Amino acid sequence: MLNNITTRIIVGFSLPIVFLIVLGSMLFSSVDRLVKLQIDSKEVAENVRQVNAYAYDVTRMIASIRGYALYPKDAYYRGTYDAGKTDMLRQKQDLEKVVDPKTKEAINNLIEIGDDYERVSETVFPLVDADKINEAKQAILIPRVAKLDGAYVNIRTILLGRLNSNLQEADSAKQFATLVIVLGTLLAMVGTLLSALWVAALAVPIRRELPRVVQAAERIAEGDLQQSIELNNDGSEVGKLMSAFHHMSKKLNALILQMQKSGIQISTSSTQIAAAGKELEATVVEQLASTNEVSATSQQIAATSKELVRLMEQVAMMSQSTATAAGASQTDLNRMESVMRQLVDATTSIATRLGVMNEKANNINSVVTTINKVADQTNLLSLNAAIEAEKAGEYGAGFAVVAREIRRLADQTAVATLEIAQMIKEMQSAVSTGVMEMDKFSKSVVDSVADVSKISGQVAQVIEQVQGLTPRFERVSQSIEEQSQGAQQISEAMGQLSEASQQTVDSLRETNSAVERLDEAANGLRLEIAQFKTA
């Protein structure tokens, strides 16, 4: 097992390392103990400070209540007492955190004494404030400072004992650490010396066997594969390396022979591949030119289709606008027809009312004739009355005046009746003319309504035909759009095909170049292999 160089090296260097690890562990343990002792010493020092502060605060409280009893209601002593009590309670909280059992027991005893002093002190202030000075002084005599001093001395003794013990252990740990360092230094020196001797023992067989390995490697590097390598079966790495060179020489011999045969085959095959690549490159170049022409034609078709799509969209929009305008015109014609029908009805109503007015005028004419007759009769009566008044002489003078006035009124009535008759005739003539004109207008309106209805029907047919054209335009536009998309897809496909053909041409050129380089490499390989000496 020790014939193995790796095992020897591991064994030679592991022993000093193990010694160093053991010494390091011992040194670490000693240092860790020193650190713990230092921490405990700091804790003891802090406890001493806290105990001193606690005893001082209790003493200050006792002095304050005594001063308050001697100088009643003096705010200074009351303030000093309150400050001492506050500090005592704070120190008390810190002392209650002590962990060491023996120290904690002594501290608890000190805290109980301080609590007793606090309870007594709390009774003194009310007595002094109530002017019960004697009772207050009696209460002050209860706490004994000697008891507090005894507890304080006991705690200091315990803490100082712990501190001295820590110092002794620290000195022991330092001495042990110093011993470990000295021992480690000596062992390191001895280990270094042993390692050097061990390495020298390893180097002797390597220096003896390694030159033969180097000589064999140099002959193989020069191409001499006919050599016979002497094997060493001692199990060492050098012996294994000699065996590996022996097998490598045999394998290289067989490999070189095979490479000589393969080189000839590669050269022949590369020549054939180069010729085929040239022919394929020419074919692909022609295909690339045809593809570019087809791609250009497809792009022109796509552009023309897009223009047709745009024109059809414009035509569809115009037909839609025409249909919309025709629809609006039909609505206006329908509204016009309705208005014309209302106008016909209004004209008929006016003609009817004019007929009624003509009849009423005839009735008025009859009344006027009657009035005219009454006026004639009245005129005759007034004439007869005048004749009778002349016959009566002076007695009929007044009656003659009345007859004269009646005759004058009858004449005026006759004149007015004639004027009314004339006006009635003119009105009848105007009404007759109006009736005739209204008949003509009514007939014209009826004809216009018929024309509007006819035009509305024709417009409806136009709208229907235009609306029927819109879907056809849309279908034509959709077909042209599909044709445009198809042409675009063909153009894209031809573009991709053109790119693929160009890539194929580039690949063929690279392949031809690679084949040429392969042919050159095969020729160079044959020349290089020819330098090897094979069995």
LINNORMO-V797544 format. One record per backbone hydrogen bond with DSSP energy under -1.0 kcal/mol. CO is the residue of the C=O (numbers start at 1). NH is the residue of the N-H. E is the energy in kcal/mol with one decimal. If there is no record, write none. Layout:
co={CO CO}
nh={NH NH}
e={E E}
//
This chain:
co={1 4 5 6 7 8 9 10 11 13 14 15 16 17 18 19 20 21 22 23 24 25 26 27 28 29 30 31 32 33 34 35 36 37 38 39 40 41 42 43 44 45 46 47 48 49 50 51 52 53 54 55 56 57 58 59 60 61 62 63 64 65 66 67 71 74 75 76 77 78 79 80 81 82 83 84 85 86 87 88 89 90 91 92 94 95 100 101 102 103 104 105 106 107 108 109 110 111 112 113 114 115 116 117 118 121 123 124 125 126 127 128 132 133 134 135 136 137 139 144 145 146 147 148 149 150 151 152 153 154 155 156 157 158 159 160 161 162 163 164 165 166 167 168 169 170 171 172 173 174 175 176 177 178 179 180 181 182 183 184 185 186 187 188 189 190 191 192 193 194 195 196 197 198 199 200 202 203 204 205 206 209 210 211 212 213 214 215 216 217 218 219 220 223 223 236 237 238 239 240 241 242 243 244 245 246 247 248 249 250 251 252 253 254 255 256 257 258 259 260 261 262 263 264 265 266 267 268 269 270 271 272 273 274 275 276 277 278 279 280 281 282 283 284 285 286 287 288 289 290 291 292 293 294 295 296 297 298 299 300 301 302 303 304 305 306 307 308 309 310 311 312 313 314 315 316 317 318 319 320 321 322 323 324 325 326 327 328 329 330 331 332 333 334 335 336 337 338 339 340 341 342 343 344 345 346 347 348 349 350 351 352 353 354 355 356 357 358 359 360 361 362 363 364 365 366 367 368 369 370 371 372 373 374 375 376 377 378 379 380 381 382 383 384 385 386 387 388 392 393 396 397 398 399 400 401 402 403 404 405 406 407 408 409 410 411 412 413 414 415 416 417 418 419 420 421 422 423 424 425 426 427 428 429 430 431 432 433 434 435 436 437 438 439 440 441 442 443 444 445 446 447 448 449 450 451 452 453 454 455 456 457 458 459 460 461 462 463 464 465 466 469 470 471 472 473 474 475 476 477 478 479 480 481 482 483 484 485 486 487 488 489 490 491 492 493 494 495 496 497 498 499 500 501 502 503 504 505 506 507 508 509 510 511 512 513 514 515 516 517 518 519 520 521 522 523 524 525 526 528 529 533}
nh={4 8 9 10 11 12 13 14 15 17 18 19 20 21 22 23 24 25 26 27 28 29 30 31 32 33 34 35 36 37 38 39 40 41 42 43 44 45 46 47 48 49 50 51 52 53 54 55 56 57 58 59 60 61 62 63 64 65 66 67 68 69 70 71 74 78 79 80 81 82 83 84 85 86 87 88 89 90 91 92 93 94 95 96 97 98 104 105 106 107 108 109 110 111 112 113 114 115 116 117 118 119 120 121 122 125 127 128 129 130 132 131 136 137 138 139 140 141 142 148 149 150 151 152 153 154 155 156 157 158 159 160 161 162 163 164 165 166 167 168 169 170 171 172 173 174 175 176 177 178 179 180 181 182 183 184 185 186 187 188 189 190 191 192 193 194 195 196 197 198 199 200 201 202 203 204 206 207 208 209 210 213 214 215 216 217 218 219 220 221 222 224 223 225 533 240 241 242 243 244 245 246 247 248 249 250 251 252 253 254 255 256 257 258 259 260 261 262 263 264 265 266 267 268 269 270 271 272 273 274 275 276 277 278 279 280 281 282 283 284 285 286 287 288 289 290 291 292 293 294 295 296 297 298 299 300 301 302 303 304 305 306 307 308 309 310 311 312 313 314 315 316 317 318 319 320 321 322 323 324 325 326 327 328 329 330 331 332 333 334 335 336 337 338 339 340 341 342 343 344 345 346 347 348 349 350 351 352 353 354 355 356 357 358 359 360 361 362 363 364 365 366 367 368 369 370 371 372 373 374 375 376 377 378 379 380 381 382 383 384 385 386 387 388 389 390 391 392 395 396 400 401 402 403 404 405 406 407 408 409 410 411 412 413 414 415 416 417 418 419 420 421 422 423 424 425 426 427 428 429 430 431 432 433 434 435 436 437 438 439 440 441 442 443 444 445 446 447 448 449 450 451 452 453 454 455 456 457 458 459 460 461 462 463 464 465 466 467 468 469 470 473 474 475 476 477 478 479 480 481 482 483 484 485 486 487 488 489 490 491 492 493 494 495 496 497 498 499 500 501 502 503 504 505 506 507 508 509 510 511 512 513 514 515 516 517 518 519 520 521 522 523 524 525 526 527 528 529 530 531 532 225}
e={-1.1 -2.1 -2.6 -2.6 -2.7 -2.8 -2.0 -1.9 -1.3 -1.1 -2.7 -2.3 -2.6 -2.5 -2.5 -2.6 -2.7 -2.5 -2.3 -2.7 -2.7 -2.4 -2.1 -2.5 -2.8 -2.0 -2.1 -2.3 -2.3 -2.5 -2.3 -2.4 -2.6 -2.5 -2.3 -2.1 -2.5 -2.6 -2.3 -2.3 -2.5 -2.2 -2.4 -2.8 -2.5 -2.5 -2.7 -2.8 -2.4 -2.5 -2.3 -2.4 -2.5 -2.0 -2.2 -2.5 -2.1 -2.1 -1.9 -2.4 -2.3 -1.7 -1.9 -2.8 -1.2 -1.5 -2.7 -2.6 -2.3 -2.3 -2.4 -2.5 -2.7 -2.4 -2.4 -2.3 -2.5 -1.9 -2.5 -2.5 -2.0 -1.6 -2.4 -1.9 -1.2 -1.6 -2.9 -2.3 -1.8 -2.5 -2.6 -1.8 -2.0 -2.7 -2.3 -1.9 -2.3 -2.5 -2.3 -2.3 -2.1 -2.4 -2.3 -2.5 -2.0 -1.3 -1.2 -2.6 -2.6 -1.5 -3.3 -1.9 -1.9 -2.5 -2.3 -2.1 -1.8 -1.3 -1.1 -1.2 -2.7 -2.4 -2.1 -2.4 -2.9 -2.3 -2.1 -2.3 -2.3 -2.2 -2.8 -3.0 -2.1 -2.3 -2.4 -2.7 -2.5 -2.4 -2.1 -2.3 -2.6 -2.4 -2.2 -2.3 -2.7 -2.5 -2.4 -2.5 -2.6 -2.5 -2.3 -2.6 -2.4 -2.4 -2.9 -2.8 -2.3 -2.2 -2.8 -2.6 -2.1 -2.6 -3.2 -2.5 -2.1 -2.7 -2.7 -2.2 -2.2 -2.5 -2.6 -2.2 -2.1 -1.7 -2.1 -1.3 -1.0 -2.5 -1.4 -2.3 -2.5 -1.2 -2.3 -2.5 -2.2 -2.3 -2.3 -2.0 -2.1 -2.3 -1.6 -2.3 -1.4 -1.1 -2.9 -2.3 -2.3 -2.3 -2.2 -2.3 -2.3 -2.0 -2.4 -2.5 -2.3 -1.8 -2.6 -2.9 -2.0 -2.1 -2.6 -2.8 -1.8 -2.1 -2.5 -2.1 -1.7 -2.7 -2.5 -1.3 -1.8 -2.9 -2.2 -2.2 -2.7 -2.7 -1.7 -1.9 -2.8 -2.2 -1.9 -2.4 -2.5 -2.0 -1.9 -2.6 -2.3 -2.0 -2.1 -2.5 -2.0 -2.0 -2.3 -2.4 -2.0 -2.2 -2.5 -2.1 -1.9 -2.5 -2.5 -2.3 -2.4 -2.6 -2.1 -2.0 -2.5 -2.5 -2.4 -2.8 -2.7 -2.2 -2.1 -2.5 -2.6 -2.3 -2.5 -3.0 -2.3 -2.0 -2.7 -3.0 -2.4 -2.6 -2.9 -2.4 -2.6 -2.9 -2.7 -2.4 -2.9 -3.2 -2.5 -2.4 -2.5 -2.9 -2.2 -2.3 -3.0 -2.7 -2.4 -2.7 -3.1 -2.3 -2.3 -2.9 -2.6 -2.3 -2.3 -2.6 -2.5 -2.5 -2.8 -2.8 -2.3 -2.5 -2.8 -2.4 -2.4 -2.6 -2.3 -2.2 -2.4 -2.3 -2.4 -2.6 -2.5 -2.2 -2.3 -2.7 -2.4 -2.1 -2.2 -2.9 -2.4 -2.2 -2.8 -2.7 -2.4 -2.6 -2.6 -2.3 -2.7 -2.8 -2.3 -2.4 -2.8 -2.5 -2.0 -2.7 -2.5 -2.1 -2.2 -2.5 -2.0 -2.0 -1.8 -1.6 -1.2 -1.1 -1.8 -1.8 -2.1 -2.4 -2.4 -2.4 -2.6 -2.3 -2.4 -2.8 -2.4 -2.2 -2.6 -2.7 -2.2 -2.7 -3.1 -2.6 -2.3 -2.5 -3.0 -2.7 -2.7 -2.8 -2.8 -2.4 -2.6 -2.7 -2.9 -2.7 -2.8 -3.1 -2.7 -2.7 -3.1 -2.9 -2.4 -2.9 -3.2 -2.3 -2.5 -3.4 -3.0 -2.5 -2.7 -2.9 -2.6 -2.6 -2.6 -2.8 -2.1 -2.6 -3.1 -2.6 -2.5 -3.1 -3.0 -2.2 -2.3 -3.0 -2.4 -2.2 -2.5 -3.0 -2.7 -2.8 -3.1 -3.3 -1.9 -1.4 -1.5 -2.9 -2.6 -2.9 -2.9 -3.3 -3.1 -2.8 -2.8 -2.7 -3.0 -2.6 -2.9 -3.1 -3.0 -2.9 -2.8 -3.2 -2.8 -2.8 -3.1 -3.3 -3.1 -2.5 -3.0 -3.0 -3.0 -2.8 -3.1 -2.9 -2.9 -3.0 -2.7 -2.9 -2.8 -3.2 -3.1 -2.6 -2.8 -3.2 -3.2 -2.8 -3.1 -3.1 -2.6 -2.6 -2.9 -2.7 -2.6 -3.1 -2.9 -2.5 -2.8 -3.0 -2.4 -2.1 -2.5 -3.1 -1.8 -1.3 -1.6 -1.6}
//
